[in-house]
Structures are given as structure tokens and as C-alpha cells.
Amino acid sequence: MKRAVSSSSRQVPSQQPVSCSLCRTRKLKCDRNQPCFNCSSRQMDCVYSNNRRNGGSSTSTTEDCDRFLS
């Protein structure tokens, strides 16, 4: 018999950790250390970017589309 899992016992992380720039561009598994293993083995700078995509369209992009369609 399966046990019911209450919603209060499940923890959903608000944001996933972000890989460093090198691992993200080369699609490598980043260990998220500073510096990460991949960067240190390649003797590269390990850079973590704080900016994320917001998922929505910007106002200027929407305005450009409106002008294009007019």
C-alpha cells in the first residue's frame, strides 16, 4: 500500500543552482564549487553569472513586433 505524502513534507526549491559559464556553454556537469572542477582542470576563470532569463518578453520587443506588423 502506498503512503500519501502530505504537501507540507515535500520541499520544493525556489530556484535551481546555476552552473558556471564554462560548464553551461560546454554543457558539462558543474560541481558548483569556486572554482569548479572543470574550470580548475582547464586552468580557466570560473565565473558564475547572477542574471537569469525572466521568461517574459520585454516591452521593447513587444513594441518592435507591433511596429513590424503595422
Secondary structure as GFF3:
##gff-version 3
##sequence-region A 1 70
A	DSSP	alpha_helix	21	26	.	.	.	ID=ss1
A	DSSP	alpha_helix	37	42	.	.	.	ID=ss2
A	DSSP	alpha_helix	59	69	.	.	.	ID=ss3
###
